[in-house]
Amino acid sequence: MSKNLVGNHIRKLRFNHHEMTQQQLADKVGVTRQTIVALEKGNYSPSLELAFRIALAFGLPLEEVFFYGDHPKE
């Protein structure tokens, strides 16, 4: 596999949740802001635990935050 196939809607969700900053999300889920940046750019696939913590931070099921493959579920 040459490309990361796990995508996410984190950037969109942050703005839909009171324009949450990357730092606020990072603090809420226990990672650095740089980790959130890497996730949003698609340069990093989170652990299963972190993926669940992010989904919980938005109050959404995992599959509404993350998707697998080329096309996001809208």
Backbone torsions as a table, in degrees:
resi	resn	phi	psi	omega
1	MET	NA	124.7	-176.9
2	SER	-97.6	-21.2	-176.3
3	LYS	-126.8	146.6	177.0
4	ASN	-65.6	120.6	-177.0
5	LEU	-97.4	-1.9	177.6
6	VAL	-92.9	116.4	178.1
7	GLY	-110.6	174.0	-178.9
8	ASN	-153.5	167.7	178.5
9	HIS	-113.7	26.2	-172.2
10	ILE	-59.5	-47.2	-177.7
11	ARG	-58.5	-48.8	179.4
12	LYS	-61.1	-43.0	-179.0
13	LEU	-65.2	-38.1	178.0
14	ARG	-58.9	-44.5	-178.1
15	PHE	-70.7	-29.7	177.1
16	ASN	-78.7	-11.1	178.0
17	HIS	-109.8	69.8	175.6
18	HIS	58.6	35.4	-179.9
19	GLU	50.1	49.1	178.5
20	MET	-58.0	135.3	178.0
21	THR	-80.8	163.4	175.0
22	GLN	-59.7	-39.7	-179.3
23	GLN	-65.8	-39.8	178.8
24	GLN	-63.0	-42.9	177.8
25	LEU	-65.6	-43.7	178.9
26	ALA	-57.7	-45.5	179.1
27	ASP	-62.5	-39.7	-177.2
28	LYS	-67.0	-35.0	-177.0
29	VAL	-103.7	-2.3	173.1
30	GLY	82.3	35.3	176.0
31	VAL	-130.4	179.6	177.3
32	THR	-85.7	161.5	175.7
33	ARG	-61.3	-35.2	180.0
34	GLN	-61.9	-33.2	176.8
35	THR	-65.5	-41.6	178.1
36	ILE	-64.6	-41.6	177.5
37	VAL	-58.3	-48.3	-178.7
38	ALA	-62.8	-39.8	177.1
39	LEU	-62.2	-47.9	-178.2
40	GLU	-62.7	-34.3	179.8
41	LYS	-80.7	-8.5	-177.9
42	GLY	78.9	17.9	-179.5
43	ASN	-91.2	-1.9	-174.3
44	TYR	-149.4	132.7	173.0
45	SER	-99.7	126.4	-177.1
46	PRO	-74.0	158.7	170.5
47	SER	-65.8	163.5	178.4
48	LEU	-61.0	-40.6	178.8
49	GLU	-61.2	-46.2	-180.0
50	LEU	-65.8	-39.6	177.9
51	ALA	-58.7	-43.9	177.8
52	PHE	-65.3	-39.9	179.0
53	ARG	-63.5	-38.8	178.5
54	ILE	-67.0	-45.5	178.5
55	ALA	-59.7	-42.8	178.3
56	LEU	-64.3	-35.2	178.7
57	ALA	-62.0	-31.3	178.2
58	PHE	-93.9	-7.3	-178.6
59	GLY	69.0	33.5	-176.8
60	LEU	-126.0	156.8	172.9
61	PRO	-66.6	153.4	-178.0
62	LEU	-52.0	-42.6	-175.6
63	GLU	-71.7	-10.0	174.8
64	GLU	-90.9	-10.4	177.9
65	VAL	-103.9	-41.2	-176.4
66	PHE	-118.1	152.1	174.8
67	PHE	-141.0	157.9	-179.9
68	TYR	-116.0	130.7	178.8
69	GLY	109.1	-171.1	-175.1
70	ASP	-78.1	-28.4	-172.3
71	HIS	-115.3	122.8	177.7
72	PRO	-71.1	149.1	174.2
73	LYS	-79.9	120.2	-177.9
74	GLU	-98.3	NA	NA
